[in-house]
Amino acid sequence: MLDQFEARLDGDFAPMGVETLRAALSPLLPPGGFVADVESLRAFESDGLAAYRSLPACVVMPETTDQVRAVMATCSKLKVPVVARGAGTGLSGGALPFPGCVLVSMAKFNRILSMDARSRTARVQPGVRNLAISEAAAPLGLFYAPDPSSQIACSIGGNVAENAGGVHCLKYGLTVHNILKLEVVTIEGDLLTIGSGALDAAGYDLMALMTGSEGLLGVVTEVLVKLVPLPEVAKVLMACFDQVETAAQAVADIMAAGIVPAGLEMMDGPALRAAEDFAHAGYPKSAAAILLCELDGVAADVEEEIARVTALLTRSGASEVRIARDEDERKRFWAGRKGAFPAVGRLAPDYYCIDGTIPRRSLPKVLTQIGELAEGHGLGVANVFHAGDGNLHPLILYDAGKPGDLEKAEALGGEILELCVAVGGSITGEHGVGREKINQMCSQYGDAERDAFFALKAAFDPDGLLNPGKAIPSLARCAEYGHMHVHAGQLPHPELERF
């Protein structure tokens, strides 16, 4: 649990009175842009990981980049922690307020500034919803490819912060592959332009560094995204399996055949039954698992690939392969998959959504071991995941009203993430580390890698004010967790500030 972020990270930040903050920040903001009453702050006390909650000292709602710059420079001068927040749909506690922080809501940065069909780009503010970009681009025959399950609500700024993916990231890539340029405000209030409208930019690849940095390096105020042409045709087939392991092996077989679907998703029995009851997508509730495979492109190529995938799935042990009859059924198949997360909420009072990535070859083994780990903790798990790129989303079922159940769910989640690392994978694929996975970062990386993270953080944020307590574990935490190695009583790089 939080324990007030380990007693405010050992007291590194002196609490700042609300009236002092109001006097310093209110003149920099539009009317109504400073919020400090407790009832209003409750709306910002967590992100999508609602098991973790914490109140900021205040929330500020700037409307212009100059206002963001002024707020950041003032917080830097006052040495007040800052947490940036988009739509609050993240699932790793990345937007969880640090106790006593100034929370910068980017909700009013919600405009699509321009759209260029010739260059296939759109300039957008960070508060623009993911789906709104594709809706605006559709009349031009274009769309924005990364499509998280929360795309109806999540913001593009949050997508950049977490390097979000989605069901179509297998073919089209993650957020980092679909953006060209960022405008970012530093903690000192400086405005940086990272990347360019061209295919490449000179110097270090700061775009890749900033994407997925979880608000630890700066606040994004503008994004230039890539748009791609709407495919001539898109078809989805659903394959049903009598065993989860057989379905997992079929995923590896498809990719080994050199086929790159637009999307390749898997749900096990508990997940697909919950999704079917919720969305009425047409899933067979008797199946142990289903695969959804979407192929898009030129009509002739899609027809050829549909025939190849159908034959391959049949050889791989599918009990049934069904091709969506029309566009309405294709949308229903995907509606069931994208509705799986809320649907699983019907299976238990609470669930805990894990995000880890493994090599595709390890899918059968890891799914079996997840079941064994869950049984050992006495908890249920429903599996929903981006099978094509090995991005797992086990949904751990528990009851927060039952003493000890949340702790068991967290322990099981940690063991699943460490299993991902053990088979050569990662503790996250798209949700980020945030507050949730900070212990497992000690398993993922060694001392040298963590020191490199500390140095990068210090280069952008020397006082450690941006989103404290997230993503990068402190040395003390890793020592306590048992994954920091101290040689001859000496810490490496003693000159580095220990965040």
C-alpha positions as CSV (number, residue, x, y, z in Angstrom):
1,M,0.0,0.0,0.0
2,L,1.0,3.6,-0.3
3,D,1.9,4.7,3.3
4,Q,1.8,8.3,2.0
5,F,4.4,7.5,-0.6
6,E,6.8,6.2,2.1
7,A,6.3,9.3,4.3
8,R,6.7,11.7,1.4
9,L,9.9,10.0,0.1
10,D,11.7,10.4,3.4
11,G,10.6,14.0,3.8
12,D,12.5,15.3,0.7
13,F,9.7,17.9,0.0
14,A,8.6,20.4,2.6
15,P,4.8,20.8,2.7
16,M,3.5,24.0,1.1
17,G,0.4,25.7,2.5
18,V,-2.6,26.0,0.2
19,E,-2.9,29.7,0.7
20,T,0.7,30.2,-0.2
21,L,0.2,28.2,-3.4
22,R,-3.0,30.1,-4.2
23,A,-1.2,33.4,-3.8
24,A,1.6,32.2,-6.1
25,L,-0.3,30.4,-8.8
26,S,-3.8,31.9,-9.1
27,P,-2.6,35.1,-10.8
28,L,-1.0,32.9,-13.5
29,L,-4.2,31.1,-14.3
30,P,-7.6,31.8,-15.9
31,P,-10.7,32.3,-13.7
32,G,-11.5,29.0,-12.0
33,G,-8.1,27.6,-12.9
34,F,-7.1,27.0,-9.2
35,V,-8.9,24.3,-7.2
36,A,-8.2,23.5,-3.6
37,D,-11.4,22.5,-1.8
38,V,-11.3,18.9,-0.7
39,E,-14.5,17.8,-2.4
40,S,-13.3,18.9,-5.8
41,L,-9.8,17.4,-5.2
42,R,-11.5,14.0,-4.7
43,A,-12.1,13.8,-8.4
44,F,-8.3,13.8,-8.9
45,E,-7.2,11.4,-6.1
46,S,-6.5,8.4,-8.4
47,D,-6.3,7.4,-12.0
48,G,-7.7,4.1,-13.4
49,L,-5.8,2.2,-10.7
50,A,-8.4,3.2,-8.1
51,A,-7.0,1.0,-5.3
52,Y,-4.3,3.7,-4.8
53,R,-5.6,7.1,-3.7
54,S,-3.9,10.3,-2.6
55,L,-4.9,14.0,-2.5
56,P,-2.9,16.8,-4.1
57,A,-2.5,20.1,-2.3
58,C,-4.3,21.8,-5.3
59,V,-5.2,21.3,-8.9
60,V,-4.4,23.9,-11.6
61,M,-6.1,24.1,-15.0
62,P,-4.1,26.1,-17.4
63,E,-5.4,26.9,-20.9
64,T,-2.3,28.1,-22.7
65,T,1.3,27.0,-23.0
66,D,2.4,30.3,-21.4
67,Q,0.3,29.5,-18.4
68,V,1.9,26.1,-18.1
69,R,5.3,27.6,-18.4
70,A,4.5,30.1,-15.6
71,V,3.1,27.4,-13.3
72,M,6.1,25.2,-13.8
73,A,8.6,27.9,-13.2
74,T,6.8,29.0,-10.0
75,C,6.7,25.4,-8.7
76,S,10.4,25.0,-9.5
77,K,11.2,28.2,-7.5
78,L,9.0,27.1,-4.6
79,K,10.4,23.5,-4.8
80,V,6.9,22.1,-4.9
81,P,6.3,18.6,-6.5
82,V,4.3,18.6,-9.8
83,V,2.2,15.8,-11.2
84,A,0.7,16.3,-14.7
85,R,-2.6,14.6,-15.5
86,G,-4.5,13.9,-18.7
87,A,-7.9,12.0,-18.7
88,G,-6.9,9.9,-15.7
89,T,-7.6,6.6,-17.5
90,G,-4.1,5.2,-16.9
91,L,-3.9,1.8,-15.1
92,S,-0.5,2.0,-13.3
93,G,-0.9,4.9,-10.9
94,G,1.1,7.2,-13.1
95,A,-1.2,10.2,-12.5
96,L,-1.6,9.4,-8.8
97,P,-1.1,12.7,-6.9
98,F,2.0,12.9,-4.7
99,P,0.9,14.1,-1.2
100,G,1.0,17.9,-1.2
101,C,1.8,18.3,-4.9
102,V,0.4,20.7,-7.5
103,L,-1.5,18.6,-9.9
104,V,-1.5,20.2,-13.4
105,S,-4.6,19.1,-15.3
106,M,-4.3,19.3,-19.1
107,A,-8.0,18.8,-19.7
108,K,-8.5,22.3,-21.2
109,F,-5.8,21.6,-23.9
110,N,-8.5,19.8,-26.0
111,R,-8.2,21.2,-29.5
112,I,-7.2,19.7,-32.8
113,L,-5.1,22.6,-34.1
114,S,-4.7,21.5,-37.7
115,M,-4.9,18.5,-40.0
116,D,-2.9,18.1,-43.1
117,A,-4.0,15.4,-45.6
118,R,-1.0,15.8,-47.8
119,S,1.6,15.2,-45.1
120,R,-0.8,12.9,-43.2
121,T,-0.3,14.6,-39.9
122,A,-2.4,16.3,-37.3
123,R,-1.3,18.9,-34.7
124,V,-3.2,18.3,-31.5
125,Q,-3.2,19.5,-27.9
126,P,-2.5,16.8,-25.2
127,G,-6.1,16.8,-23.9
128,V,-7.6,15.6,-27.2
129,R,-9.2,12.2,-26.9
130,N,-7.5,9.4,-28.9
131,L,-10.6,8.5,-30.8
132,A,-11.4,12.1,-31.6
133,I,-8.3,12.2,-33.9
134,S,-9.5,9.4,-36.0
135,E,-13.0,10.8,-36.1
136,A,-11.7,14.1,-37.4
137,A,-9.4,12.4,-39.9
138,A,-12.0,10.0,-41.3
139,P,-13.4,12.4,-43.9
140,L,-9.9,12.7,-45.3
141,G,-9.6,8.9,-45.6
142,L,-7.1,8.7,-42.7
143,F,-7.0,7.5,-39.1
144,Y,-4.7,7.5,-36.1
145,A,-3.5,4.0,-35.6
146,P,-2.8,3.4,-31.8
147,D,-6.1,2.5,-30.3
148,P,-6.1,1.6,-26.6
149,S,-9.2,0.0,-25.2
150,S,-9.9,3.3,-23.5
151,Q,-9.6,5.3,-26.7
152,I,-13.0,6.8,-26.3
153,A,-11.8,8.6,-23.2
154,C,-8.0,8.6,-23.0
155,S,-6.0,11.6,-24.1
156,I,-3.2,11.8,-26.5
157,G,-0.9,13.4,-23.9
158,G,-1.4,10.5,-21.6
159,N,-0.8,8.1,-24.5
160,V,2.6,9.9,-25.0
161,A,3.4,9.7,-21.3
162,E,2.8,5.9,-21.2
163,N,3.7,5.0,-24.8
164,A,0.2,3.5,-25.2
165,G,-0.6,0.7,-27.7
166,G,-3.8,-0.9,-28.6
167,V,-5.3,-3.8,-30.6
168,H,-3.8,-2.5,-33.8
169,C,-0.2,-1.9,-32.5
170,L,1.0,-5.2,-33.9
171,K,1.0,-3.8,-37.5
172,Y,1.0,-0.1,-36.9
173,G,3.2,0.3,-33.9
174,L,2.9,2.0,-30.5
175,T,2.5,5.7,-29.8
176,V,6.3,6.3,-30.2
177,H,6.0,5.0,-33.8
178,N,3.1,7.3,-34.6
179,I,4.3,10.7,-33.5
180,L,6.7,13.1,-35.1
181,K,7.1,16.1,-32.9
182,L,6.4,17.2,-29.3
183,E,6.3,20.5,-27.5
184,V,7.3,20.0,-23.9
185,V,7.6,22.4,-20.9
186,T,10.4,21.6,-18.5
187,I,10.2,22.1,-14.7
188,E,12.0,25.4,-15.1
189,G,9.4,26.6,-17.5
190,D,11.4,26.3,-20.7
191,L,9.7,25.2,-23.9
192,L,11.4,22.5,-25.8
193,T,10.6,21.3,-29.4
194,I,11.5,17.6,-29.7
195,G,11.5,15.9,-33.1
196,S,10.3,17.5,-36.3
197,G,7.8,17.2,-39.1
198,A,10.4,15.4,-41.2
199,L,11.1,11.7,-41.1
200,D,14.2,12.2,-39.0
201,A,15.7,14.8,-36.7
202,A,19.3,15.6,-35.9
203,G,20.9,14.8,-32.5
204,Y,19.9,12.3,-29.8
205,D,16.5,10.6,-30.2
206,L,14.8,12.6,-27.4
207,M,11.4,11.7,-28.9
208,A,11.9,8.1,-27.9
209,L,13.2,9.2,-24.5
210,M,10.2,11.5,-23.8
211,T,7.6,9.0,-25.0
212,G,6.9,6.6,-22.1
213,S,8.7,8.9,-19.6
214,E,5.5,9.0,-17.5
215,G,5.7,12.8,-16.8
216,L,9.1,12.5,-15.0
217,L,10.9,14.7,-17.6
218,G,8.4,17.4,-18.7
219,V,4.8,18.3,-19.5
220,V,3.7,17.8,-23.1
221,T,1.7,20.8,-24.5
222,E,1.4,19.8,-28.2
223,V,1.8,16.7,-30.3
224,L,2.3,16.2,-34.1
225,V,0.8,12.8,-34.8
226,K,1.1,10.6,-37.9
227,L,-2.1,9.6,-39.8
228,V,-2.3,6.6,-42.0
229,P,-4.8,5.8,-44.8
230,L,-7.9,3.9,-44.0
231,P,-7.5,0.4,-45.4
232,E,-9.5,-0.5,-48.5
233,V,-10.9,-3.5,-46.7
234,A,-10.6,-5.0,-43.2
235,K,-11.8,-8.4,-42.2
236,V,-11.8,-10.2,-38.9
237,L,-11.9,-13.9,-38.2
238,M,-12.6,-15.6,-34.9
239,A,-10.9,-18.9,-34.0
240,C,-12.2,-21.0,-31.2
241,F,-10.1,-23.4,-29.2
242,D,-10.7,-26.2,-26.6
243,Q,-7.5,-25.4,-24.8
244,V,-5.9,-22.1,-23.9
245,E,-2.4,-23.4,-24.6
246,T,-3.4,-24.5,-28.1
247,A,-4.7,-21.0,-28.8
248,A,-1.4,-19.5,-27.5
249,Q,0.6,-21.8,-29.8
250,A,-1.5,-20.8,-32.7
251,V,-0.4,-17.2,-32.2
252,A,3.2,-18.2,-32.5
253,D,2.4,-20.2,-35.6
254,I,0.7,-17.2,-37.4
255,M,3.7,-14.9,-36.7
256,A,6.2,-17.7,-37.7
257,A,4.4,-17.9,-41.1
258,G,5.4,-14.3,-41.8
259,I,1.9,-13.0,-41.5
260,V,1.5,-9.6,-39.7
261,P,-2.2,-9.1,-38.9
262,A,-3.5,-5.6,-38.1
263,G,-4.6,-7.1,-34.8
264,L,-4.3,-10.5,-33.1
265,E,-6.1,-10.6,-29.8
266,M,-6.8,-13.5,-27.4
267,M,-9.3,-14.0,-24.5
268,D,-9.6,-17.1,-22.3
269,G,-12.9,-18.7,-21.2
270,P,-13.7,-16.4,-18.2
271,A,-12.9,-13.3,-20.2
272,L,-14.8,-14.2,-23.4
273,R,-17.9,-15.3,-21.4
274,A,-18.0,-12.1,-19.5
275,A,-17.5,-10.1,-22.7
276,E,-20.2,-12.0,-24.5
277,D,-22.7,-11.4,-21.6
278,F,-21.8,-7.7,-21.7
279,A,-21.5,-6.9,-25.4
280,H,-23.3,-9.8,-27.2
281,A,-20.6,-10.0,-29.7
282,G,-21.4,-13.5,-30.9
283,Y,-18.6,-15.3,-29.0
284,P,-19.0,-19.1,-28.3
285,K,-19.3,-19.3,-24.5
286,S,-18.3,-23.0,-24.5
287,A,-14.8,-22.2,-25.9
288,A,-11.7,-22.3,-23.6
289,A,-10.2,-19.4,-25.6
290,I,-10.7,-17.4,-28.8
291,L,-8.4,-15.5,-31.1
292,L,-9.5,-12.5,-33.0
293,C,-7.3,-11.9,-36.1
294,E,-7.9,-8.8,-38.3
295,L,-6.3,-8.5,-41.7
296,D,-6.5,-5.3,-43.6
297,G,-5.2,-3.8,-46.9
298,V,-6.0,-4.2,-50.6
299,A,-9.0,-6.5,-51.1
300,A,-7.1,-9.2,-53.1
301,D,-4.3,-9.4,-50.6
302,V,-6.7,-9.6,-47.7
303,E,-8.6,-12.5,-49.3
304,E,-5.4,-14.4,-49.8
305,E,-4.3,-13.9,-46.2
306,I,-7.7,-14.8,-44.9
307,A,-7.4,-18.2,-46.7
308,R,-3.8,-18.7,-45.4
309,V,-4.7,-17.8,-41.8
310,T,-7.9,-20.0,-41.8
311,A,-5.9,-23.0,-43.0
312,L,-3.1,-22.3,-40.5
313,L,-5.5,-22.0,-37.5
314,T,-7.3,-25.2,-38.5
315,R,-3.9,-27.0,-38.6
316,S,-3.0,-25.5,-35.2
317,G,-6.1,-27.0,-33.6
318,A,-8.9,-24.5,-33.8
319,S,-12.3,-26.2,-33.3
320,E,-14.0,-23.5,-35.4
321,V,-12.9,-20.6,-37.6
322,R,-15.5,-18.0,-38.3
323,I,-15.1,-14.9,-40.6
324,A,-17.1,-11.8,-39.8
325,R,-19.9,-11.8,-42.4
326,D,-20.1,-8.0,-42.7
327,E,-18.9,-4.7,-41.2
328,D,-21.5,-4.8,-38.5
329,E,-20.3,-8.2,-37.3
330,R,-16.6,-7.1,-37.5
331,K,-17.4,-4.2,-35.2
332,R,-19.3,-6.5,-32.8
333,F,-16.3,-8.8,-32.6
334,W,-14.1,-5.8,-31.7
335,A,-16.7,-4.3,-29.4
336,G,-16.6,-7.5,-27.3
337,R,-12.8,-7.4,-27.0
338,K,-12.7,-3.7,-26.2
339,G,-15.5,-4.2,-23.7
340,A,-13.7,-7.1,-22.0
341,F,-12.2,-5.0,-19.2
342,P,-15.5,-3.5,-17.9
343,A,-17.2,-6.8,-18.6
344,V,-14.9,-8.7,-16.2
345,G,-16.1,-6.3,-13.5
346,R,-19.2,-8.5,-13.3
347,L,-17.2,-11.6,-12.2
348,A,-16.0,-10.2,-8.9
349,P,-16.4,-7.1,-6.7
350,D,-13.0,-5.9,-7.8
351,Y,-10.2,-6.8,-10.3
352,Y,-6.6,-5.8,-10.7
353,C,-5.4,-5.4,-14.3
354,I,-1.8,-6.4,-14.9
355,D,0.3,-5.4,-17.9
356,G,3.4,-7.3,-18.9
357,T,5.1,-8.4,-22.1
358,I,6.7,-11.7,-23.0
359,P,8.3,-13.4,-26.1
360,R,5.5,-15.0,-28.1
361,R,7.2,-18.4,-27.9
362,S,6.6,-18.3,-24.1
363,L,2.8,-17.7,-24.3
364,P,1.7,-21.3,-23.6
365,K,4.1,-21.8,-20.8
366,V,3.4,-18.5,-19.1
367,L,-0.4,-18.8,-19.3
368,T,-0.1,-22.2,-17.6
369,Q,2.1,-20.8,-14.9
370,I,-0.3,-17.8,-14.4
371,G,-3.0,-20.3,-13.7
372,E,-0.8,-22.1,-11.2
373,L,0.2,-18.9,-9.4
374,A,-3.5,-17.8,-9.2
375,E,-4.5,-21.1,-7.7
376,G,-1.7,-20.8,-5.1
377,H,-3.1,-17.4,-4.0
378,G,-6.7,-18.6,-4.1
379,L,-7.7,-16.0,-6.7
380,G,-9.3,-16.1,-10.1
381,V,-7.7,-14.7,-13.2
382,A,-9.3,-13.8,-16.6
383,N,-6.8,-13.3,-19.4
384,V,-7.3,-10.7,-22.1
385,F,-4.3,-9.6,-24.2
386,H,-2.6,-8.4,-27.3
387,A,-1.4,-11.9,-28.3
388,G,0.4,-10.8,-31.4
389,D,3.1,-8.9,-29.6
390,G,3.0,-10.9,-26.3
391,N,1.4,-8.1,-24.3
392,L,-0.5,-9.8,-21.4
393,H,-3.4,-8.3,-19.4
394,P,-4.3,-10.8,-16.7
395,L,-7.3,-9.5,-14.7
396,I,-6.9,-10.7,-11.1
397,L,-10.3,-11.1,-9.4
398,Y,-10.6,-10.2,-5.7
399,D,-12.8,-8.5,-3.2
400,A,-11.5,-5.3,-1.6
401,G,-14.0,-5.6,1.2
402,K,-12.4,-8.9,2.3
403,P,-9.4,-8.3,4.6
404,G,-6.1,-9.3,2.9
405,D,-7.6,-9.8,-0.6
406,L,-6.1,-6.7,-2.1
407,E,-2.7,-7.6,-0.7
408,K,-3.0,-11.1,-2.2
409,A,-3.9,-9.6,-5.6
410,E,-0.9,-7.3,-5.5
411,A,1.4,-10.2,-4.5
412,L,0.0,-12.3,-7.4
413,G,0.4,-9.4,-9.8
414,G,4.0,-9.0,-8.7
415,E,4.8,-12.7,-9.2
416,I,3.2,-12.6,-12.7
417,L,5.4,-9.6,-13.7
418,E,8.5,-11.3,-12.4
419,L,7.5,-14.4,-14.4
420,C,7.5,-12.1,-17.5
421,V,11.0,-10.9,-16.7
422,A,12.2,-14.5,-16.1
423,V,11.2,-15.6,-19.6
424,G,12.9,-12.6,-21.2
425,G,10.0,-10.1,-21.2
426,S,9.1,-6.8,-19.6
427,I,7.0,-5.7,-16.7
428,T,5.0,-3.4,-18.9
429,G,3.9,-3.2,-22.5
430,E,1.7,-0.1,-22.6
431,H,0.4,0.8,-19.1
432,G,3.7,2.1,-17.8
433,V,5.4,1.5,-14.4
434,G,3.8,4.4,-12.5
435,R,3.4,3.6,-8.8
436,E,2.1,0.0,-9.4
437,K,5.2,-1.7,-10.7
438,I,8.0,0.2,-9.0
439,N,9.1,-2.9,-7.0
440,Q,9.3,-5.0,-10.1
441,M,11.6,-2.3,-11.7
442,C,14.2,-3.6,-9.2
443,S,13.8,-7.0,-10.9
444,Q,13.8,-5.8,-14.4
445,Y,17.0,-3.7,-14.2
446,G,20.3,-3.8,-12.4
447,D,22.3,-1.1,-10.6
448,A,24.0,0.2,-13.8
449,E,20.7,0.7,-15.6
450,R,19.0,2.3,-12.6
451,D,22.0,4.7,-12.3
452,A,21.5,5.7,-15.9
453,F,17.9,6.4,-15.2
454,F,18.8,8.6,-12.2
455,A,21.3,10.6,-14.4
456,L,18.7,11.1,-17.1
457,K,16.1,12.2,-14.6
458,A,18.6,14.6,-13.0
459,A,19.4,16.2,-16.4
460,F,15.8,17.2,-16.9
461,D,14.6,17.6,-13.3
462,P,17.6,18.2,-11.0
463,D,15.4,18.7,-7.9
464,G,13.2,15.6,-8.5
465,L,10.0,17.6,-8.6
466,L,8.2,16.0,-11.5
467,N,6.0,13.1,-10.6
468,P,8.0,11.9,-7.6
469,G,7.8,8.3,-6.5
470,K,7.0,6.9,-9.9
471,A,8.6,4.7,-12.5
472,I,12.2,4.9,-11.1
473,P,12.7,3.0,-7.8
474,S,14.8,4.6,-5.1
475,L,18.0,2.7,-4.1
476,A,16.6,2.2,-0.7
477,R,13.5,0.5,-2.2
478,C,15.5,-1.9,-4.3
479,A,17.7,-2.7,-1.3
480,E,14.6,-3.5,0.8
481,Y,13.1,-5.4,-2.1
482,G,16.3,-7.5,-2.3
483,H,17.5,-6.4,-5.8
484,M,20.2,-3.9,-5.2
485,H,23.8,-5.0,-5.0
486,V,26.2,-3.1,-2.8
487,H,29.8,-4.0,-3.4
488,A,32.4,-3.6,-0.6
489,G,30.0,-1.3,1.3
490,Q,30.1,1.2,-1.6
491,L,27.2,2.5,-3.6
492,P,27.9,3.1,-7.3
493,H,28.2,6.7,-8.4
494,P,27.9,8.3,-4.9
495,E,27.8,11.7,-6.5
496,L,24.3,11.1,-7.9
497,E,21.2,12.3,-6.1
498,R,19.3,9.3,-4.8
499,F,15.6,9.9,-5.8
